[in-house]
Amino acid sequence: MTLPGKTVERLSEYRRTLLECLKEKRNFIYSHDIAARLHITAVQVRRDLMLIGYSSVQRKGYDIRELIEKIGTVIDSEETVNVAIIGIGNLGRAVAGYFKGKRSKLNLVASFDTDPQKVNKVISGVKCYPYNDLEKMVRELDIRITILTVPADYAVEIAEDVVRLGIKGILNYTTIPLNVPSWVYLEEYDMITSIEKVAYFVKENTIGKQ
């Protein structure tokens, strides 16, 4: 069964929360504890965990290590998936620095740029290749996912390039919505929209308190 996208997002958030709990020397956790940390309901947490076939609840709550392992078997690939960033400017560097080494099954293997001051250098822990070598390196490094952190004017052209090269997943950080074939999974994150959403609710909360 293919899980809904929102469920996969929450499972990833559950795992991050559980990993933090391990750092706190905790071994068990209740659904309402997970829910409180993520600002959702305990009912939602239990529904998601039942959806992946996990219902091993003890009187002291879920076994944290066991649940982390279960989530991993559901949302992680069996084999490592190689990822590349296209556009290693300020945003690309930030994404690379945050991403690298976070998940054993997701391997950031390359970045690409057209700036001669960047190519053939290691930036934020990953080697930057000239964009003209994209086709060659996608094949040599078996890149399956690309993260686009390029100027908006180039987004459509670059998306067409990576689709042509057989890339199966794109995370789009540009402000330009993309159209891709059905066999390519596209996730789009528009920072401006997110900030405007936050600003809207700040405004509404402020009005309500006046």
C-alpha positions as CSV (number, residue, x, y, z in Angstrom):
1,M,0.0,0.0,0.0
2,T,1.3,3.5,-0.9
3,L,0.9,5.8,2.0
4,P,-0.5,9.4,1.6
5,G,2.1,12.1,1.3
6,K,1.0,13.8,4.6
7,T,1.4,10.5,6.5
8,V,4.9,10.0,5.2
9,E,5.7,13.6,6.3
10,R,4.4,12.9,9.8
11,L,6.2,9.6,10.1
12,S,9.5,11.4,9.3
13,E,8.6,14.0,12.0
14,Y,7.8,11.1,14.4
15,R,11.2,9.6,13.8
16,R,13.1,12.9,14.3
17,T,11.1,13.4,17.6
18,L,11.9,9.8,18.7
19,L,15.6,10.3,18.0
20,E,15.6,13.4,20.1
21,C,13.9,11.4,22.9
22,L,16.8,8.9,22.7
23,K,19.2,11.7,23.3
24,E,17.2,12.5,26.4
25,K,17.8,9.0,27.7
26,R,14.2,8.0,27.2
27,N,13.2,4.4,26.2
28,F,9.4,4.7,26.0
29,I,6.9,7.3,24.9
30,Y,3.1,7.7,24.8
31,S,1.2,8.9,21.7
32,H,0.1,12.0,23.5
33,D,3.8,12.9,24.2
34,I,4.6,12.6,20.5
35,A,1.5,14.6,19.6
36,A,2.3,17.4,22.1
37,R,5.8,17.9,20.6
38,L,4.5,18.1,17.1
39,H,1.3,20.1,17.8
40,I,-1.1,17.4,16.5
41,T,-3.5,15.1,18.2
42,A,-2.7,11.7,19.8
43,V,-5.5,10.2,17.7
44,Q,-3.6,11.2,14.6
45,V,-0.4,9.7,15.9
46,R,-2.2,6.4,16.7
47,R,-3.9,6.3,13.3
48,D,-0.6,6.8,11.5
49,L,1.1,4.1,13.5
50,M,-1.7,1.7,12.9
51,L,-1.6,2.4,9.2
52,I,2.0,1.1,9.1
53,G,1.0,-1.9,11.2
54,Y,2.5,-0.8,14.5
55,S,0.4,-1.3,17.6
56,S,2.9,-2.6,20.1
57,V,1.8,-0.4,23.0
58,Q,3.0,-1.4,26.4
59,R,1.7,0.1,29.7
60,K,4.7,2.5,29.6
61,G,4.1,3.5,26.0
62,Y,5.8,2.8,22.7
63,D,9.3,1.3,22.7
64,I,11.2,4.2,21.1
65,R,14.0,2.2,19.5
66,E,11.5,-0.4,18.1
67,L,9.3,2.4,16.7
68,I,12.2,4.1,15.0
69,E,13.2,0.9,13.4
70,K,9.6,0.2,12.2
71,I,9.3,3.7,10.7
72,G,12.6,3.2,8.9
73,T,11.4,-0.1,7.3
74,V,8.4,1.7,6.0
75,I,9.7,5.0,4.6
76,D,13.3,4.3,3.9
77,S,14.5,2.6,0.7
78,E,16.1,-0.8,1.0
79,E,19.1,0.5,-0.9
80,T,20.9,3.9,-0.6
81,V,19.4,6.6,-2.8
82,N,21.9,9.1,-4.2
83,V,20.9,12.8,-4.2
84,A,22.4,15.9,-5.8
85,I,21.8,19.6,-5.3
86,I,21.7,21.9,-8.3
87,G,22.7,25.4,-7.5
88,I,25.1,25.7,-4.6
89,G,24.6,29.3,-3.7
90,N,23.6,30.4,-0.1
91,L,20.4,28.3,0.0
92,G,22.1,25.3,-1.7
93,R,25.0,25.5,0.9
94,A,22.5,25.6,3.8
95,V,20.5,22.7,2.4
96,A,23.7,20.7,1.9
97,G,25.0,21.5,5.4
98,Y,21.8,20.4,7.0
99,F,21.2,17.4,4.8
100,K,24.5,15.6,4.6
101,G,24.8,12.6,6.9
102,K,21.3,12.9,8.4
103,R,20.0,9.6,6.9
104,S,22.0,6.5,6.1
105,K,19.7,5.6,3.1
106,L,20.0,9.1,1.6
107,N,23.4,10.0,0.3
108,L,24.2,13.5,-0.9
109,V,26.9,12.8,-3.5
110,A,27.2,15.9,-5.6
111,S,26.2,19.5,-6.3
112,F,26.2,21.3,-9.6
113,D,26.7,24.9,-10.6
114,T,27.8,27.1,-13.5
115,D,30.0,29.5,-11.4
116,P,33.7,28.7,-12.2
117,Q,34.6,29.9,-8.7
118,K,32.6,26.9,-7.3
119,V,33.1,24.0,-9.6
120,N,35.6,21.3,-8.7
121,K,35.6,22.4,-5.1
122,V,34.1,20.8,-2.0
123,I,31.4,23.1,-0.7
124,S,29.5,22.3,2.5
125,G,31.0,18.8,2.5
126,V,30.0,17.9,-1.1
127,K,31.9,18.2,-4.4
128,C,30.6,20.7,-6.9
129,Y,30.7,19.7,-10.5
130,P,30.1,21.9,-13.6
131,Y,26.5,21.9,-14.7
132,N,27.6,20.8,-18.1
133,D,28.7,17.5,-16.6
134,L,25.2,16.8,-15.2
135,E,24.4,14.0,-17.7
136,K,27.7,12.3,-17.2
137,M,27.6,12.5,-13.3
138,V,24.0,11.4,-13.0
139,R,24.9,8.2,-14.8
140,E,28.3,7.7,-13.0
141,L,26.9,8.4,-9.5
142,D,23.5,6.9,-10.1
143,I,21.7,10.0,-8.9
144,R,18.0,9.5,-8.4
145,I,16.9,12.7,-6.7
146,T,17.7,16.3,-7.3
147,I,17.2,19.3,-5.1
148,L,16.7,22.6,-7.0
149,T,18.1,25.7,-5.3
150,V,18.6,27.7,-8.5
151,P,17.4,31.2,-9.5
152,A,13.8,31.0,-10.5
153,D,14.5,32.0,-14.1
154,Y,16.4,28.7,-14.6
155,A,14.0,26.4,-12.8
156,V,11.9,25.2,-15.7
157,E,14.9,24.5,-18.0
158,I,16.8,22.6,-15.3
159,A,13.7,20.6,-14.4
160,E,13.4,19.6,-18.0
161,D,17.0,18.5,-18.1
162,V,16.8,16.3,-15.0
163,V,13.6,14.7,-16.1
164,R,15.2,13.9,-19.5
165,L,18.1,12.3,-17.7
166,G,15.7,9.9,-15.8
167,I,15.7,11.6,-12.4
168,K,12.8,10.1,-10.4
169,G,12.4,12.7,-7.7
170,I,12.7,16.5,-7.5
171,L,12.6,18.8,-4.5
172,N,11.9,22.3,-5.8
173,Y,13.0,25.2,-3.6
174,T,12.5,27.8,-6.3
175,T,9.4,30.0,-6.5
176,I,8.4,28.6,-9.9
177,P,5.8,25.8,-10.0
178,L,7.0,23.0,-12.1
179,N,5.2,20.5,-14.4
180,V,6.7,17.0,-14.6
181,P,5.6,13.6,-15.9
182,S,3.6,11.4,-13.6
183,W,6.6,9.0,-13.1
184,V,8.6,11.8,-11.4
185,Y,7.7,12.7,-7.8
186,L,7.7,16.4,-7.3
187,E,7.8,18.2,-3.9
188,E,7.7,22.0,-4.0
189,Y,8.6,24.2,-1.1
190,D,7.9,27.9,-1.5
191,M,9.5,29.8,1.4
192,I,7.7,33.0,0.5
193,T,4.3,31.3,0.8
194,S,5.3,29.8,4.1
195,I,6.4,33.1,5.5
196,E,3.2,34.8,4.3
197,K,1.2,32.1,6.0
198,V,3.0,32.7,9.3
199,A,2.5,36.5,8.9
200,Y,-1.2,36.0,8.2
201,F,-1.7,34.0,11.5
202,V,0.4,36.5,13.4
203,K,-1.9,39.3,12.1
204,E,-5.0,37.3,13.0
205,N,-3.7,36.5,16.5
206,T,-2.8,40.2,17.0
207,I,-6.3,41.4,15.9
208,G,-7.9,38.9,18.3
209,K,-6.1,40.3,21.3
210,Q,-6.8,43.9,20.6
